[in-house]
Amino acid sequence: MLEHHIRNFIAEKLSSFGINSDPYGLELTAVFVLVVIGVAIVGHLITRHIIVRTIRNILHRADEPLAEGFSSYKVFEKLTLLIPIIILDLLLPLALGHYTLLSTIADKLLSISILVVFLSMLFALLDALNDMAIAKGITRRMPIKSFVQLTKLFAFFVGIVVSMSVLANESVVIFLSGLGVATGFVMLVFKDTILGFVAGIQLSANRMISLNDWIEMDSYKANGTVEEISLTTVKVRNFDNTVSMLPAYALVQNAFINWQGMSDSGGRRIKRAVNIDVNSIRFMTDEEIEGLKDIRILREYLFEKSKEIKTFNDELDDIPHLGNIRQMTNMGIFRAYLAAYLRTHKDIHPYMLFMVRQLEPTPEGLPLQIYAFTNNTDWVFYEGVQADIFDHIYSIMPLFDLRPYQALSGHDALSIGK
């Protein structure tokens, strides 16, 4: 009705200037179309040079990473395209008047154009938010990219359904009900994709892995840092700089090790044993014990242990036979020395468990295991500390008259022959 009055008003004005024009003629319709296009262009210019510029300046002052993401993915540029298309969609069917076919085609095309531009702007916005999350470290414990991909996938399918309903001029509900029929076929054909999709959601929701986590999965020969987590795959940069692409469902169905807990704890475990030749284990004489008291970290232990043993032996009523009395062994003193050595080591974590323990004897000797944690989880630092400790252990063993076990080598056989 409004459009009818406007057409008649313009036709009368043109008649007053001596220009006869049919209110629904082609000439007046063309004028209407040009006016609508002009309004759309003005709307685009206002949006681009006033509204968008103002929003961009405010955003730059409020959040620099987000503003850079918006600029990188051209979110505002897509917004400036959306406004004129909406104006055309609202006004162009009115301008075409009784040209029903043209009006219908223009309305459908413009409606789909709005949907396409809106989805493009939504995808760009999601990518910008993902970049901002990476810049602010939010993705460290929450894989935002998976949720971004999930939202994109959902929006894409909604866009397809809405586009089909617009073209067919049918209700969206009819097309949604038709999707149920195709569900079985889709699940059969895209089984692996759906498994990866569901597994990706599980990985994200349960926070099983995060970006920059160190994971190890022997079945896929993956041992390195997680670089990317998507809905279907996990990208791992191995320590040899190769890249492993793991299916997301493999991480849900199979066992893998996530070393990130170790990194976050602040301590990295040393668990290594040195095999002692059991033939070198013996009792220590009083003179040897006195000599070992020159070792500062052993003095307190030797004093307390000597006092305890002397008290026990003095209370014996039996003949002071070797089988009745208590004596210190070189192995026991060596264990006490290593425990004191670890306790005073500057690179061993003081608040985490450490001990020196004997394991079950084997044909290769008696394993003496060091169990401790370094106070730095860096790999190079850890290996250096571990190597220094065992260098010291092997070097100090002769002081306690102990020998490490070593299988007979070819050089030993040649020496025996000579």
C-alpha positions in Angstrom: 0.0 0.0 0.0 2.8 2.4 0.9 4.6 1.6 -2.3 1.4 2.2 -4.3 1.0 5.7 -2.8 4.6 6.6 -3.4 4.4 5.5 -7.0 1.2 7.6 -7.6 2.8 10.6 -5.8 5.9 10.5 -8.0 3.8 10.0 -11.2 1.7 13.1 -10.3 4.8 15.2 -9.7 6.3 14.1 -13.0 3.0 15.0 -14.7 3.2 18.5 -13.3 6.4 18.9 -15.2 4.9 17.7 -18.4 6.2 14.2 -18.1 3.6 11.5 -18.4 4.5 8.4 -16.6 2.6 5.2 -15.7 2.9 4.6 -11.9 3.7 1.0 -12.7 5.5 1.6 -16.0 9.0 0.5 -16.8 10.5 4.1 -16.6 9.2 4.7 -13.1 10.2 1.2 -12.0 13.8 1.9 -13.3 13.8 5.1 -11.3 12.7 3.3 -8.2 15.5 0.6 -8.7 18.1 3.3 -9.1 16.9 5.1 -6.0 17.1 1.8 -4.0 20.6 1.1 -5.3 21.6 4.7 -4.4 20.2 4.2 -0.8 22.2 0.9 -0.6 25.4 2.6 -1.7 24.8 5.4 0.8 24.2 2.8 3.5 27.5 1.1 2.5 29.5 4.3 2.6 28.0 5.3 6.0 28.7 1.8 7.4 32.2 1.7 6.0 33.5 5.2 6.8 31.6 6.1 10.0 30.2 3.1 11.9 33.0 0.6 11.1 35.8 3.2 11.5 34.4 4.2 14.9 34.0 0.6 16.1 37.6 -0.2 14.8 39.1 2.7 16.7 37.3 1.8 19.9 38.3 -1.9 19.6 42.0 -0.9 19.0 42.0 1.0 22.2 40.1 -1.7 24.1 41.7 -5.0 22.8 44.7 -4.8 20.4 44.9 -8.6 19.7 41.2 -8.8 18.9 41.4 -5.7 16.7 44.3 -7.2 14.7 42.4 -10.5 14.3 39.3 -8.6 13.0 41.5 -6.7 10.5 43.4 -9.8 9.5 40.2 -11.8 8.7 38.4 -8.7 7.3 35.4 -9.0 9.6 34.5 -5.3 9.2 34.8 -5.5 5.4 32.2 -8.3 5.4 29.9 -6.3 7.6 30.0 -3.4 5.2 28.9 -5.8 2.4 26.0 -7.1 4.6 24.3 -3.8 5.2 23.7 -2.8 1.5 22.5 -6.3 0.7 20.0 -6.1 3.5 18.8 -2.7 2.2 18.4 -4.1 -1.3 16.6 -7.2 0.1 14.1 -4.9 1.9 13.5 -2.3 -0.8 14.2 -3.9 -4.2 11.1 -6.1 -4.2 9.0 -3.0 -3.5 10.7 -1.1 -6.3 10.0 -3.9 -8.8 6.3 -3.5 -8.0 4.0 -5.7 -10.1 7.0 -7.4 -11.9 6.3 -10.4 -9.8 8.8 -12.8 -11.3 11.7 -10.4 -11.1 10.7 -9.4 -7.6 10.6 -13.1 -6.5 14.0 -13.9 -8.1 15.6 -10.8 -6.6 14.2 -11.6 -3.2 15.5 -15.1 -3.2 18.9 -14.2 -4.5 19.3 -11.4 -2.1 18.1 -13.6 0.8 20.7 -16.2 -0.1 23.4 -13.5 -0.5 22.6 -12.2 3.0 23.0 -15.7 4.3 26.3 -16.3 2.5 27.8 -13.0 3.6 26.6 -13.5 7.1 28.2 -17.0 7.3 31.4 -15.6 5.8 31.4 -12.8 8.5 30.6 -15.4 11.2 33.5 -17.7 10.1 35.9 -14.7 10.0 34.7 -13.6 13.5 35.3 -17.1 14.8 38.8 -17.2 13.3 39.6 -13.8 14.8 38.4 -15.0 18.2 40.5 -18.1 17.9 43.6 -16.1 17.1 42.9 -13.8 20.1 42.6 -16.9 22.3 45.9 -18.2 21.1 47.6 -14.7 21.7 46.2 -14.6 25.3 47.1 -18.2 26.1 43.5 -19.4 26.5 44.2 -22.3 24.2 46.9 -23.6 26.6 44.4 -25.7 28.5 41.3 -25.5 26.3 41.5 -26.3 22.6 39.4 -23.5 21.3 40.0 -24.4 17.7 37.9 -27.6 18.0 34.9 -25.6 19.3 35.4 -23.1 16.5 35.3 -25.9 13.9 32.3 -27.4 15.5 30.4 -24.1 15.4 31.4 -23.6 11.7 30.2 -27.0 10.8 26.9 -26.5 12.5 26.4 -23.0 10.9 27.3 -24.5 7.5 24.6 -27.2 7.7 22.1 -24.6 8.9 23.0 -22.4 6.0 22.5 -25.2 3.5 19.1 -26.1 4.9 17.9 -22.5 5.0 19.2 -21.8 1.5 17.3 -24.9 0.2 14.1 -23.8 1.9 14.4 -20.3 0.4 14.9 -21.6 -3.1 12.1 -24.1 -2.8 9.9 -21.6 -0.9 9.1 -24.3 1.7 9.3 -24.3 5.5 12.7 -25.1 7.1 11.0 -27.8 9.2 10.3 -29.9 6.1 13.9 -30.0 5.1 15.0 -30.8 8.6 12.7 -33.7 8.8 14.2 -35.0 5.5 17.6 -35.0 7.0 16.5 -37.9 9.3 16.1 -40.2 6.3 19.7 -39.6 5.1 21.2 -40.0 8.6 21.8 -43.8 8.2 23.4 -43.4 4.8 25.7 -40.6 6.0 26.8 -42.5 9.1 27.7 -45.5 6.9 29.7 -43.5 4.3 31.4 -41.1 6.7 32.0 -43.4 9.6 35.6 -42.5 10.2 34.8 -38.8 9.9 32.0 -39.1 12.5 34.2 -41.1 14.8 36.9 -38.4 14.6 34.3 -35.7 15.1 32.9 -37.3 18.3 36.4 -38.0 19.6 37.5 -34.4 18.9 34.6 -33.2 21.1 35.6 -35.7 23.8 39.3 -34.5 23.7 38.2 -30.9 24.0 35.5 -31.3 26.6 37.6 -33.6 28.9 40.8 -31.7 28.3 42.7 -34.9 27.6 45.3 -33.0 25.7 46.0 -29.3 25.0 48.3 -27.3 22.7 52.0 -27.6 23.5 51.5 -30.7 25.6 54.2 -33.4 25.3 52.5 -36.7 24.4 53.9 -40.1 23.5 52.0 -42.7 21.6 54.1 -45.7 20.5 51.4 -47.3 18.2 51.7 -44.2 15.9 55.4 -43.6 16.6 54.5 -40.1 17.9 56.6 -38.5 20.6 56.6 -34.8 20.7 54.6 -31.6 21.2 51.0 -31.1 20.2 50.9 -28.2 17.6 47.3 -28.3 16.5 44.0 -29.9 17.7 41.1 -30.1 15.3 37.9 -32.0 15.4 39.3 -35.0 13.4 43.1 -34.9 13.8 45.8 -34.0 16.2 49.1 -32.7 14.8 52.3 -33.6 16.8 55.7 -32.2 16.2 58.1 -35.0 17.1 61.5 -34.3 18.7 63.2 -35.3 15.5 61.2 -32.5 13.7 59.0 -35.0 11.9 55.2 -34.4 12.1 52.7 -37.1 13.0 49.0 -36.6 12.2 47.0 -38.7 14.6 43.3 -39.4 14.2 41.4 -37.9 17.1 39.5 -41.2 17.8 42.9 -43.0 18.2 43.7 -40.9 21.2 40.3 -41.8 22.7 40.4 -45.5 21.9 44.1 -46.2 22.5 46.5 -45.6 25.4 48.9 -42.7 25.2 51.1 -40.8 27.7 50.7 -37.1 28.4 53.8 -35.8 30.0 52.4 -32.3 30.7 51.6 -33.2 34.3 55.3 -33.7 34.8 56.1 -30.3 33.2 53.5 -28.6 35.4 54.7 -30.2 38.6 58.1 -28.6 38.4 60.0 -31.8 38.9 61.3 -34.5 36.5 61.9 -38.0 37.8 65.3 -39.8 37.8 64.8 -43.5 38.1 68.0 -45.3 37.2 70.0 -48.1 38.8 73.6 -49.0 38.9 74.5 -52.8 39.3 76.9 -53.6 42.2 79.1 -56.6 42.1 77.9 -58.6 45.1 81.4 -60.0 45.7 82.5 -56.5 46.6 80.0 -56.1 49.5 81.6 -56.6 52.9 81.8 -55.4 56.5 83.8 -52.2 57.2 86.6 -52.1 59.8 86.7 -49.4 62.5 89.7 -47.8 60.8 87.9 -47.6 57.5 84.9 -46.0 59.2 87.0 -43.5 60.9 88.6 -42.6 57.5 85.1 -42.1 56.0 84.3 -39.5 58.7 86.3 -37.0 56.8 83.4 -36.9 54.3 81.3 -34.1 55.7 77.8 -35.3 54.6 78.5 -38.7 56.2 79.7 -37.6 59.6 76.2 -37.4 61.3 75.1 -40.8 59.9 78.4 -42.5 60.9 78.2 -41.0 64.4 74.6 -42.0 65.0 74.9 -45.5 63.4 78.1 -46.2 65.4 76.4 -45.2 68.6 73.4 -47.4 67.8 75.5 -50.4 66.9 77.8 -50.0 70.0 74.8 -49.9 72.3 73.4 -53.0 70.7 76.6 -55.0 70.9 77.3 -53.9 74.5 74.0 -55.5 75.6 74.9 -58.9 74.1 75.5 -61.6 76.7 76.8 -64.1 74.2 80.3 -64.5 72.9 81.0 -61.6 70.6 81.0 -63.8 67.5 80.9 -62.3 64.1 77.4 -63.8 63.6 76.0 -62.2 66.7 77.3 -58.6 66.6 76.1 -55.8 64.3 78.5 -54.1 61.9 78.3 -51.6 59.2 78.8 -52.7 55.6 80.3 -50.7 52.8 77.0 -51.1 50.9 75.0 -49.6 53.7 77.4 -46.7 54.2 77.4 -46.1 50.4 73.6 -46.0 50.4 73.6 -43.5 53.2 76.2 -41.4 51.4 74.1 -41.3 48.2 71.0 -40.3 50.1 72.9 -37.5 51.8 74.4 -36.5 48.5 71.0 -36.2 46.9 69.6 -34.3 49.9 72.3 -31.6 49.5 72.3 -31.5 45.7 71.2 -28.1 44.4 69.5 -29.5 41.3 67.3 -32.1 43.1 63.8 -31.1 44.1 63.8 -30.9 48.0 60.0 -31.3 48.4 59.6 -34.4 46.2 60.3 -38.0 47.0 63.9 -39.1 46.8 65.5 -42.3 48.0 68.2 -44.8 47.3 66.9 -48.4 47.3 68.0 -51.9 46.5 66.1 -53.9 43.9 65.9 -57.6 43.6 69.4 -59.1 42.8 69.9 -60.4 39.2 72.6 -62.4 37.5 74.1 -58.9 36.6 74.5 -58.0 40.3 72.6 -56.0 42.9 70.7 -53.0 41.4 71.1 -49.9 43.5 68.4 -47.5 42.3 68.4 -43.7 42.5 64.8 -42.4 42.7 64.6 -38.6 42.8 63.3 -35.5 40.9 65.2 -32.7 39.4 63.9 -29.2 40.2 63.8 -28.2 36.5 61.8 -30.1 33.9 63.9 -28.9 30.9 65.1 -32.0 28.9 68.7 -30.8 28.4 69.0 -29.7 32.0 67.5 -33.0 33.3 69.8 -35.2 31.2 72.8 -33.1 32.4 71.9 -33.5 36.1 71.3 -37.2 35.7 74.6 -37.8 33.9 76.5 -35.8 36.6 74.9 -37.8 39.4 75.9 -41.2 37.9 79.3 -40.0 36.9 79.8 -39.2 40.5 78.4 -42.5 41.7 80.7 -44.6 39.5 83.7 -42.4 40.4 83.1 -42.5 44.2 82.4 -46.3 44.5 86.1 -47.3 44.9 86.2 -45.2 48.0 83.8 -47.6 49.6 85.6 -50.6 48.1 82.6 -51.4 45.9 82.7 -52.4 42.2 80.1 -52.0 39.5 79.1 -55.1 37.7 80.1 -55.3 34.0 79.9 -58.2 31.7 83.1 -59.6 30.3 84.1 -57.7 27.2 86.5 -58.6 24.4 89.2 -56.4 25.9 88.9 -58.3 29.2 89.2 -61.6 27.4 92.4 -60.3 25.6 93.8 -59.2 29.0 93.2 -62.6 30.5 94.9 -64.3 27.5 98.0 -62.1 27.9 
